[in-house]
Amino acid sequence: MVELPEWFDKLNHDFCYQLTPIGAPAPDLHIAGKIRRSRFEIAGGVPHTEVSWQVTGIRNDPWARAHPLVVEEKKARSSRNLFLHPELYGKPRSKGFRAPAIASKPRPQKRAKKKKGDQTRQILAAFIRG
């Protein structure tokens, strides 16, 4: 039985499971049932076989639903052959998608640092509360 964090199945959906036996083949290795109550069971194979597992899912929190992932967008003709980060491709800044805006944009002032993860914790807590 694999126990996941209690929030895992509340903040994700459409799970994908991957199992890899370690040390020996295990043709009968499988997931006995889908995730329920933040846990799932691995079955089959030889008893005491070490198994590496991975579960992925699609985010299901309010921000992710409001801003769905766009895998690929067509560029406007005026933007073709331009880059978001031209320096990563060995191109000059002038080949940047937003080159004029970058050149004239004032540098932002430094802000007080927030603790890492505060905003994520707040969103997670609000989502779990419902």
PyMOL commands that set and color helices and strands:
alter all, ss='L'
color gray80, all
select helices_A, chain A and resi 8-11+62-66+77-79+86-89+93-95+99-104+118-129
alter helices_A, ss='H'
color red, helices_A
select strands_A, chain A and resi 2-3+12-22+30-36+39-43+50-59
alter strands_A, ss='S'
color yellow, strands_A
deselect
rebuild
show_as cartoon
